[in-house]
Amino acid sequence: MSSIDTADFNGKRTLIRVDFNVPLNEQLEITDDTRIRATIPTIKSILNKGGSVVLMSHLGRPKNGPEEKFSLKALVGRVAELTGAKVHFADDCISEASCELSSQLKAGEILLLENLRFYKEETAGDHEFASKLARHGDIYVNDAFGTAHRAHASTAIIAEFFPEEKMFGYLIENELRSVERVLSASEHPYTVIIGGAKVSSKISIIENLLDKVDNIIIGGGMAFTFVKAQGGQVGSSLVEEDFLETALSILAKAKEKGVHVLLPEDAIIADAFSNEAKKMESPINQIPDSWMGLDIGFDSAIAASDMVRASKTVLWNGPMGVFEFSNFQAGTRSVAEACAAATRENEAFTLVGGGDSVAAANKFELADQLSYISTGGGALLEYLEGKSLPGIEAIRN
């Protein structure tokens, strides 16, 4: 497998699959360019080595062909600003006109192709569609970790057309290195923080990590399924009734393997799902009827934070409560600050992944104080579950 550091890009066109699925406001202005910035090192490296770059990405979920609100044309200015390069735009991704533009690219220039998902063939993993995309490059680079778990034409199928000239960009290399570190080369104590709404979406991750970790901290809405499974009263809190036995099974397996599971002992509860709701603190297993838990309580936040601060490896996936509400963000903030403290004071390796956790780290302005922020949502979760990612395997094989 080729490497971006050793490949010869001079005088060649490099077709890069990027993840430019960025949020736009009603004026089609970018409100968060994190995903674009994440790919700039790869793009600049290739341009600096005398190559030209063709970028392809999806944006949003267009249903029936081209839609102006999903056009990548809105990103041209920001890409040019961040790369310092001349950026051309093709209003289609496989037309003859777009191929003409890519064939005329000069060294140091960039061509941004129109939204891949304006064609249903992209998500269908269509072989012919992938072959048309492949005409845009002499070398193929996948730098879109966020879509690596999809067997789409631009992420998995297209690699077939570059048997000797395919490789990962720096973003994916960094993602794989960081995730492998928490999967197989972690220092101990190793603590995993699992939050979010549902147990069902995190079962496989927990089970895959039980043989690797020392501690599991459970928070967020999923905690109430565990509490109810143990006979607790959780009021109208979110509970997955079909997963009560699963929750007990996870606790039993953890005990058998000597893994300490830290469940919240108290919760901040509300009489409605609203930031303005009446709130109070309660033991998490004694929540009154019609009240719901929206955050972990003060004592639980302290216990979780102390455990995180004492760790050498930390993986955080999922918030502790409804942190989007200012009155119910204290638990998530406490955990985020503990992750930053572990990184700073204990030289811990801290990896944060999953959209809500990353959003929380950014909200509390702590992202730059953590070891690594993953750009992959579903891709990260599947990798942590031990699943094979089509976009990764296509490059490795």
SEDODO-382836 format. One record per residue (C-alpha): x, y negated, z. Coordinates in steps of 0.5 Angstrom, whole numbers, padded with zeros to 4 digits, always signed. Layout:
% SEDODO-382836
XYZ;...
//
This chain:
% SEDODO-382836
+0000+0000+0000;+0003-0007-0002;+0004-0012+0003;+0002-0020+0002;+0009-0021+0005;+0013-0017+0000;+0008-0017-0007;+0010-0022-0013;+0005-0027-0014;+0009-0031-0019;+0005-0033-0025;+0000-0028-0023;-0008-0029-0021;-0010-0026-0015;-0017-0025-0013;-0019-0026-0006;-0025-0023-0003;-0026-0028+0003;-0032-0029+0008;-0034-0036+0006;-0041-0035+0009;-0041-0042+0013;-0047-0045+0016;-0050-0051+0012;-0054-0057+0014;-0060-0059+0010;-0056-0064+0006;-0051-0058+0004;-0046-0060+0009;-0041-0055+0012;-0043-0055+0020;-0037-0050+0022;-0031-0049+0017;-0028-0044+0022;-0029-0038+0017;-0025-0042+0011;-0020-0044+0016;-0018-0037+0018;-0017-0035+0010;-0012-0042+0009;-0006-0038+0011;-0007-0033+0006;-0009-0037+0000;-0003-0042+0002;+0002-0036+0002;+0000-0034-0005;+0000-0041-0008;+0007-0042-0005;+0010-0036-0008;+0008-0039-0015;+0001-0035-0016;-0006-0038-0017;-0012-0036-0013;-0019-0034-0015;-0024-0034-0009;-0030-0030-0009;-0035-0030-0003;-0043-0029-0001;-0047-0035+0002;-0053-0033+0006;-0058-0028+0003;-0061-0031-0003;-0067-0026-0005;-0068-0027-0013;-0062-0030-0016;-0059-0037-0016;-0061-0042-0011;-0058-0049-0010;-0058-0048-0002;-0054-0042-0003;-0049-0045-0008;-0042-0044-0006;-0041-0051-0010;-0042-0054-0003;-0035-0052-0001;-0031-0054-0006;-0029-0061-0003;-0027-0057+0004;-0023-0052+0001;-0019-0057-0003;-0018-0061+0003;-0015-0055+0007;-0011-0052+0002;-0008-0059-0001;-0009-0055-0008;-0014-0057-0014;-0020-0053-0014;-0024-0051-0020;-0031-0048-0019;-0035-0043-0024;-0042-0043-0024;-0043-0036-0024;-0038-0030-0022;-0038-0025-0028;-0040-0030-0034;-0035-0030-0040;-0035-0038-0038;-0032-0036-0031;-0027-0031-0034;-0025-0036-0039;-0024-0041-0033;-0020-0036-0029;-0015-0034-0035;-0013-0041-0036;-0011-0042-0028;-0004-0045-0027;+0000-0044-0022;-0002-0047-0015;-0009-0048-0017;-0015-0045-0014;-0022-0042-0018;-0028-0041-0013;-0033-0037-0016;-0041-0038-0015;-0044-0034-0010;-0043-0026-0011;-0050-0025-0008;-0054-0028-0014;-0053-0021-0017;-0056-0015-0013;-0051-0011-0016;-0046-0014-0011;-0050-0011-0005;-0051-0005-0009;-0044-0003-0010;-0045-0003-0017;-0039+0000-0021;-0040-0004-0027;-0041-0011-0023;-0034-0009-0020;-0031-0008-0026;-0033-0015-0029;-0031-0018-0022;-0024-0015-0023;-0023-0019-0030;-0021-0025-0025;-0015-0022-0022;-0008-0019-0023;-0008-0017-0016;-0013-0016-0011;-0013-0018-0004;-0019-0017+0001;-0019-0022+0007;-0026-0022+0009;-0026-0018+0015;-0033-0020+0017;-0036-0016+0011;-0031-0010+0011;-0036-0005+0014;-0040-0006+0008;-0039-0002+0001;-0041-0008-0003;-0038-0008-0010;-0033-0014-0008;-0031-0011-0002;-0030-0003-0003;-0031-0001-0010;-0027-0007-0014;-0021-0004-0010;-0021+0002-0015;-0019-0003-0021;-0013-0005-0017;-0009+0002-0016;-0002-0001-0015;-0004-0008-0013;-0009-0009-0007;-0007-0011+0000;-0010-0014+0006;-0010-0022+0007;-0007-0024+0014;-0014-0025+0017;-0015-0018+0016;-0008-0016+0018;-0009-0020+0024;-0016-0017+0026;-0013-0010+0025;-0007-0011+0029;-0011-0014+0035;-0017-0009+0035;-0012-0003+0035;-0009-0006+0041;-0015-0006+0045;-0017+0001+0042;-0010+0005+0043;-0004+0001+0046;-0007-0003+0051;-0004-0005+0058;-0008-0003+0064;-0012-0005+0068;-0016-0005+0062;-0023-0009+0063;-0029-0009+0058;-0034-0014+0058;-0041-0012+0055;-0047-0016+0054;-0052-0018+0050;-0059-0016+0049;-0059-0009+0048;-0056-0003+0050;-0058+0001+0044;-0053-0003+0040;-0047-0002+0045;-0048+0005+0046;-0043+0008+0041;-0038+0002+0043;-0038+0004+0051;-0038+0012+0049;-0032+0011+0045;-0028+0006+0050;-0029+0011+0056;-0023+0015+0055;-0019+0008+0054;-0021+0003+0060;-0021+0002+0067;-0027-0002+0068;-0033-0004+0064;-0037-0010+0066;-0044-0010+0064;-0049-0017+0063;-0054-0020+0059;-0061-0017+0058;-0058-0010+0057;-0056-0010+0065;-0064-0010+0066;-0064-0003+0063;-0059+0000+0067;-0062-0003+0073;-0069-0001+0072;-0066+0006+0070;-0064+0006+0077;-0070+0005+0080;-0070-0003+0081;-0075-0008+0080;-0074-0012+0074;-0080-0016+0073;-0081-0018+0066;-0074-0018+0064;-0072-0015+0058;-0072-0007+0058;-0071-0002+0053;-0075+0003+0056;-0073+0009+0051;-0066+0008+0053;-0067+0009+0061;-0064+0016+0061;-0058+0014+0056;-0056+0008+0061;-0056+0014+0067;-0052+0018+0062;-0047+0013+0061;-0046+0011+0068;-0045+0019+0070;-0040+0019+0064;-0036+0013+0067;-0036+0016+0074;-0034+0023+0071;-0028+0019+0068;-0026+0015+0074;-0028+0008+0070;-0031+0003+0075;-0038+0000+0072;-0039-0007+0075;-0047-0008+0074;-0050-0015+0077;-0052-0015+0084;-0056-0022+0083;-0059-0026+0077;-0062-0032+0076;-0069-0031+0074;-0074-0036+0071;-0082-0036+0070;-0081-0037+0063;-0076-0036+0057;-0075-0044+0057;-0069-0048+0059;-0074-0052+0063;-0077-0046+0067;-0077-0046+0074;-0071-0042+0076;-0069-0039+0083;-0064-0033+0085;-0066-0026+0086;-0063-0019+0088;-0063-0016+0081;-0067-0010+0083;-0072-0014+0086;-0075-0019+0081;-0082-0021+0082;-0087-0019+0077;-0088-0024+0071;-0081-0027+0073;-0075-0025+0068;-0067-0025+0069;-0064-0030+0064;-0057-0030+0067;-0052-0026+0072;-0052-0029+0079;-0047-0033+0083;-0044-0027+0087;-0044-0023+0080;-0040-0028+0077;-0035-0028+0082;-0034-0021+0082;-0034-0020+0074;-0029-0026+0074;-0024-0023+0079;-0024-0017+0076;-0022-0020+0069;-0017-0024+0072;-0014-0018+0075;-0013-0015+0068;-0008-0014+0063;-0012-0012+0057;-0019-0015+0056;-0025-0014+0051;-0031-0019+0051;-0037-0017+0047;-0043-0020+0049;-0046-0026+0053;-0048-0025+0061;-0054-0029+0060;-0058-0034+0055;-0052-0039+0055;-0055-0043+0050;-0060-0046+0055;-0056-0050+0059;-0059-0048+0066;-0057-0041+0065;-0050-0041+0062;-0046-0041+0069;-0045-0033+0068;-0042-0033+0061;-0038-0039+0063;-0035-0036+0069;-0033-0030+0065;-0030-0034+0059;-0026-0038+0064;-0024-0032+0067;-0022-0029+0060;-0018-0036+0059;-0015-0035+0066;-0012-0028+0065;-0009-0030+0059;-0006-0036+0062;-0004-0033+0069;-0003-0026+0068;-0001-0026+0061;-0007-0021+0059;-0009-0020+0052;-0016-0022+0051;-0020-0021+0045;-0027-0024+0044;-0031-0021+0038;-0038-0021+0036;-0042-0028+0034;-0045-0030+0041;-0039-0029+0045;-0035-0033+0040;-0040-0038+0040;-0040-0038+0048;-0032-0039+0047;-0033-0045+0043;-0038-0048+0046;-0034-0048+0053;-0028-0050+0049;-0024-0044+0051;-0023-0041+0044;-0015-0043+0044;-0014-0041+0051;-0015-0033+0049;-0011-0029+0045;-0015-0027+0039;-0022-0029+0037;-0025-0024+0032;-0028-0026+0025;-0032-0020+0025;-0039-0019+0028;-0042-0012+0025;-0035-0010+0022;-0032-0011+0029;-0037-0007+0033;-0037-0001+0028;-0029-0001+0028;-0030-0001+0036;-0035+0005+0035;-0029+0009+0032;-0033+0008+0025;-0029+0008+0018;-0030+0001+0015;-0031+0002+0007;-0027-0005+0006;-0021-0003+0010;-0021+0005+0007;-0021+0002+0000;-0015-0002+0001;-0011+0004+0005;-0013+0010+0000;
//
